[in-house]
Amino acid sequence: MPLSGLRLRPASAGRLPLGALPATTPSPLQRLHLHTDRERDAQHHPSTVARFKGAAAAGDGSSQQPISPVSSSEAPAPGATAPLAPVLLAVAVACAGSFAFGFNLSIINGPLETIAAELGIAGNKALMGLVVSSTLAGAALGSLAGGGVADSLGRRVSFLLAAAPMVAGPLISAAAGDINTMAAGRFITGAAIGLSSALVPTYISEVAPTRIRGTLGALNQLCICLGILGALLVNVVVPAAAWRTMFQAAALPAALLGLGMLLGPESPRWLASKHRDAAARDAAVRLWGPAGPAELDLSRPAATAAASANAGRAAASDVDGGSPVAQHGGLALLSGPAARPLLIGVLLFAFQQFAGINALVYFSSSVFRQAGVTSDALASAAVGATNVLGTLVAASLMERAGRKQLMAGSFMGQAAAMFAMAAGFSLPALQPYAGTIAVVGTLSYIAAFALGAGPVPALIVPELNPLATRGKAVSAAFVSHWVCNVAVGQSFLAAVQSYGLAPVYTFFGLMALAGAAYVNSQVPETKGKTLEQIEAELRSGAKTA
């Protein structure tokens, strides 16, 4: 938590400040009170691991007693007083899926030529491309199916379902003796990646305290970047001939995800949406401590107050009455209150991909070679390290600058970098500096992407979408991500051959500008608000959530 978020409490009347406490020995009666207080604290605050495994706080009666109504004016925002260790542990387990995402996508880059030779497809670009594209196709399919699974079976069970093929796929690829087995293993891996890519940000948004939800949400993108860097290091350290060992290593983070989720808590919000109140209270206690059930219950008054402030008493009473915020499933997502956040998610990922991030990463090695950097590994390391550092900065700014400002500024930075590189490639006066401009422009573009356009869409999409349709809406957004990813990847080289690099980079820059304009005009800010408050404001038709 940043220092700016800390508040010093002034000494109240009749109470000595810390520096003036008398150095006296407590009386026997005082010692008895202290001992009793410690025993009571121990009963109500079990260890982090015990709570994560499901041990309820002794004597709190959370699973038997109803949640007492709490006035939003008398209590802190949900998660404001919650201990962070259980939440951080749950988020870390979920982010094992993000690490597996980045690792499995990138591990193929180094040994691809060696794999092709051993499988008898050397020189066959179409079949070599199948090894890569089968993962992307599986990811699109997994994303498409993931939303319904997550909404019907729950976040935790869905993680377990994703972990199984995420372990099996790399092991199948490791044992492959022909292209069909390799493609099947990569497709299974991709399907698991697609499912988990939508699950991780959804789960984090629902278990994270409001005050640090943005920072924890950025960990999803950070772990993807770390997975990519991890794959790069494996490619550098392990010889390409040992590619089977690389795939076996790719199964490890998925195994950690599965083992962690066997012990981990379900999302209290999902349980509450299914009217499993006792289980929701237990999960809230495991994640947020003895005050968890009350903190979970605070969301309804907060949502009511938000709706009242933005749309009058009618909307407030509608929310307070507990009527569903969005219709369940299928084509119902395309109408009513759920339509706007669904469209925002789909378009944010479309702008993210058509602004050229993957094309630039794919082409970065050639750009660096033209600038005199002959090591592809060094070029990839520079891009990967820049992405990680930028994401770390974004995580530290998420709760101060806000999602909207970071994302709009990020798209503007990407546009500036693309236009600068396009000028370096096309203007005769800049030709002597084209290599330097390309390297600086590439790293600047990656840094801009990491500050907003990379981490924010996956964070803000589950924040914006109502609980009733959150899984399906996040799933639709990630289908947009994978489809646009494939479209850009398949058309980039053909477009460069037909039009040249400068026009293609100019197109990417224009798409980034369009993304910035869309964010500024259509995307609400979600910083510092509970998920239920955001849901109520979007339902009431507020322009800014």
C-alpha positions, -999 to 999 in steps of 0.1 A, spaced: 0 0 0 15 34 -9 24 58 19 0 83 6 -28 59 15 -19 59 52 -36 82 76 -23 92 110 -49 92 137 -47 122 160 -47 116 197 -82 120 211 -90 140 241 -79 124 273 -56 100 255 -18 103 256 1 102 223 26 74 218 56 94 228 41 103 261 31 69 274 43 64 309 68 36 313 49 18 341 45 -19 346 9 -32 341 -9 -43 372 -20 -79 376 -55 -70 366 -42 -52 335 -21 -83 326 -52 -105 330 -71 -82 306 -42 -83 281 -41 -121 282 -79 -124 277 -76 -100 247 -49 -121 231 -69 -153 235 -99 -136 219 -78 -123 190 -63 -158 185 -98 -172 183 -110 -147 157 -78 -145 136 -66 -180 126 -35 -183 105 -34 -174 68 -28 -209 56 -56 -223 79 -81 -198 65 -70 -205 29 -76 -242 35 -110 -235 49 -107 -233 87 -133 -209 99 -125 -185 127 -133 -203 159 -164 -190 177 -173 -164 151 -205 -182 141 -201 -170 106 -218 -200 90 -247 -201 114 -255 -164 121 -272 -142 96 -254 -112 83 -264 -81 102 -274 -51 82 -246 -25 83 -251 11 74 -227 22 47 -221 54 66 -210 36 98 -186 10 83 -156 11 60 -158 1 23 -156 -37 16 -121 -50 23 -109 -18 40 -100 -35 72 -95 -70 58 -61 -88 63 -44 -91 30 -24 -123 34 -53 -148 25 -63 -126 -5 -27 -124 -17 -23 -161 -15 -55 -167 -35 -44 -142 -61 -10 -158 -63 -25 -192 -70 -48 -178 -97 -18 -160 -113 -1 -193 -118 -26 -196 -146 -14 -163 -160 23 -174 -158 13 -207 -176 -4 -185 -203 28 -166 -211 51 -195 -208 31 -219 -230 26 -193 -257 63 -184 -259 82 -217 -252 77 -228 -288 97 -199 -303 132 -211 -295 131 -248 -305 105 -246 -334 131 -254 -361 145 -283 -341 110 -297 -334 102 -294 -371 133 -314 -381 126 -342 -356 89 -344 -366 98 -345 -403 82 -312 -413 114 -291 -417 109 -264 -443 71 -268 -444 60 -234 -433 23 -243 -432 28 -272 -408 53 -253 -387 27 -225 -385 2 -251 -374 23 -258 -343 18 -222 -333 -16 -214 -346 -32 -245 -331 -26 -230 -297 -43 -198 -307 -72 -216 -322 -76 -236 -289 -74 -204 -269 -102 -188 -289 -124 -219 -284 -115 -221 -247 -124 -185 -242 -157 -190 -260 -167 -219 -237 -152 -205 -205 -178 -179 -196 -207 -204 -193 -186 -228 -173 -174 -201 -149 -210 -188 -143 -226 -221 -139 -200 -242 -120 -181 -214 -103 -147 -199 -105 -128 -225 -84 -142 -256 -102 -135 -239 -136 -99 -233 -125 -96 -270 -117 -112 -279 -151 -86 -256 -168 -57 -270 -149 -61 -306 -160 -57 -299 -198 -31 -273 -190 -10 -300 -175 -19 -327 -201 -14 -306 -232 23 -298 -227 30 -334 -216 13 -347 -248 35 -323 -268 66 -334 -250 58 -370 -260 49 -362 -296 65 -382 -324 45 -367 -353 29 -334 -362 -6 -346 -354 2 -354 -318 21 -321 -314 -8 -301 -329 -32 -319 -306 -11 -312 -275 -8 -276 -285 -45 -272 -292 -54 -288 -258 -29 -264 -241 -45 -234 -260 -80 -244 -249 -69 -245 -213 -51 -211 -217 -83 -196 -232 -104 -207 -203 -79 -195 -177 -73 -162 -194 -108 -152 -187 -110 -168 -153 -80 -151 -137 -91 -115 -140 -126 -124 -131 -116 -142 -99 -91 -115 -89 -117 -88 -93 -142 -107 -70 -118 -116 -42 -96 -84 -41 -104 -56 -16 -117 -25 -34 -88 -3 -23 -62 -25 -41 -83 -43 -67 -65 -24 -95 -30 -32 -82 -39 -69 -78 -56 -70 -112 -24 -58 -128 -6 -89 -115 -25 -109 -141 -6 -91 -169 26 -90 -149 26 -128 -145 19 -133 -182 50 -111 -189 70 -131 -164 59 -163 -181 71 -150 -214 104 -140 -198 106 -174 -182 102 -191 -215 129 -169 -230 153 -179 -202 145 -216 -207 152 -211 -245 185 -195 -237 197 -220 -210 183 -252 -223 195 -264 -257 169 -266 -285 175 -304 -287 160 -308 -252 126 -293 -263 107 -322 -247 121 -311 -213 109 -275 -220 73 -288 -226 75 -308 -194 85 -277 -175 55 -259 -190 32 -283 -171 46 -272 -137 27 -238 -132 -5 -255 -143 0 -282 -116 5 -255 -90 -27 -238 -101 -46 -271 -97 -31 -279 -63 -37 -244 -51 -73 -243 -62 -80 -277 -45 -74 -259 -12 -84 -224 -22 -116 -205 -16 -145 -199 -40 -154 -164 -49 -178 -152 -22 -196 -130 -47 -203 -159 -70 -216 -180 -41 -239 -152 -30 -252 -148 -66 -263 -185 -64 -280 -179 -31 -256 -201 -13 -254 -178 17 -237 -200 43 -210 -209 18 -206 -173 8 -201 -163 44 -176 -190 50 -156 -180 19 -157 -144 30 -143 -154 64 -115 -174 47 -106 -145 25 -113 -114 46 -113 -125 82 -141 -124 108 -154 -92 94 -157 -108 59 -195 -115 59 -202 -79 70 -179 -65 44 -196 -86 17 -230 -73 29 -218 -37 27 -219 -38 -11 -257 -36 -12 -260 -3 7 -231 11 -13 -247 1 -46 -280 16 -34 -263 49 -25 -246 51 -58 -278 45 -78 -296 71 -57 -270 97 -62 -269 92 -100 -304 83 -110 -328 91 -82 -348 70 -58 -364 47 -84 -331 32 -95 -319 30 -59 -350 11 -48 -347 -12 -78 -312 -21 -68 -320 -25 -31 -348 -48 -40 -324 -72 -54 -338 -75 -89 -313 -89 -114 -291 -64 -130 -288 -83 -162 -304 -112 -180 -287 -145 -179 -270 -160 -209 -270 -160 -247 -284 -133 -268 -298 -116 -237 -263 -102 -233 -268 -81 -264 -296 -60 -249 -305 -42 -217 -280 -31 -190 -255 -58 -199 -250 -47 -235 -229 -16 -228 -201 -32 -207 -201 -62 -230 -194 -39 -260 -168 -20 -241 -149 -52 -234 -150 -65 -269 -139 -32 -284 -111 -26 -258 -94 -59 -268 -100 -52 -305 -82 -18 -302 -55 -34 -281 -47 -59 -308 -52 -37 -339 -29 -11 -324 -2 -36 -334 12 -51 -302 17 -86 -314 29 -76 -349 55 -54 -332 67 -82 -310 68 -107 -339 89 -82 -359 111 -69 -331 140 -93 -338 142 -81 -374 140 -45 -363 169 -50 -339 190 -69 -365 186 -39 -388 199 -17 -360 230 -39 -356 217 -61 -327 223 -95 -341 212 -116 -311 175 -124 -313 176 -135 -277 189 -101 -266 162 -84 -286 135 -105 -270 150 -99 -236 149 -62 -241 113 -63 -252 103 -87 -224 121 -67 -197 106 -34 -208 71 -51 -207 77 -64 -172 90 -30 -158 62 -11 -175 36 -34 -160 52 -30 -125 49 8 -129 13 4 -140 5 -17 -110 18 10 -87 -2 37 -105 -35 19 -109 -51 31 -77 -38 67 -80 -40 75 -117 -70 53 -124 -78 28 -152 -92 53 -177 -62 78 -176 -37 50 -178 -54 33 -207 -60 65 -227 -24 77 -221 -11 43 -231 -29 43 -265 -16 79 -271 20 67 -263 16 38 -287 4 60 -314 33 84 -310 58 55 -311 42 41 -343 42 74 -361 78 80 -351 89 46 -365 68 51 -397 86 85 -402 120 68 -396 112 42 -422 99 65 -449 114 100 -446 148 103 -465 161 128 -439 157 103 -412 172 73 -430 206 76 -413 189 72 -380 163 46 -390 178 18 -369 181 39 -338 145 52 -342 133 17 -347 149 4 -315 139 34 -294 104 34 -310 99 -3 -303 109 -1 -267 89 31 -262 58 14 -277 62 -16 -255 66 6 -224 35 26 -234 15 -7 -239 26 -20 -205 15 11 -187 -22 8 -197 -33 -10 -229 -18 -42 -217 -30 -47 -181 -61 -25 -179 -86 -42 -203 -84 -75 -185 -88 -56 -152 -117 -33 -162 -138 -58 -181 -148 -79 -151 -152 -47 -131 -177 -32 -155 -198 -63 -161 -226 -73 -137 -222 -104 -116 -251 -122 -133 -232 -122 -167 -196 -115 -157 -182 -148 -168 -199 -148 -202 -190 -111 -208 -153 -116 -199 -153 -147 -221 -167 -127 -250 -140 -100 -245 -112 -126 -246 -127 -143 -277 -123 -108 -293 -87 -108 -280 -78 -141 -296 -96 -136 -329 -81 -102 -334 -47 -116 -323 -49 -142 -351 -62 -117 -376 -33 -93 -371 -7 -121 -369 -19 -137 -402 -22 -105 -421 8 -85 -409 35 -98 -432 12 -99 -462 3 -62 -455 40 -52 -452 48 -69 -485 18 -52 -503 20 -17 -488 54 -14 -470 62 -11 -433 56 26 -429 19 25 -440 12 -5 -418 28 12 -388 7 43 -396 -24 22 -396 -15 8 -362 -9 44 -349 -43 55 -362 -60 25 -344 -42 35 -312 -55 70 -315 -90 56 -321 -86 35 -290 -76 66 -269 -107 85 -282 -130 56 -274 -116 53 -239 -120 90 -232 -156 91 -245 -171 58 -236 -152 39 -209 -162 47 -173 -137 50 -144 -139 22 -118 -111 32 -94 -120 30 -57 -156 16 -62 -170 -17 -52 -181 -40 -80 -217 -36 -68 -215 2 -69 -202 1 -105 -230 -23 -114 -256 0 -99 -243 31 -117 -241 13 -151 -276 0 -145 -289 35 -138 -274 48 -170 -247 70 -154 -221 82 -179 -192 76 -155 -191 47 -131 
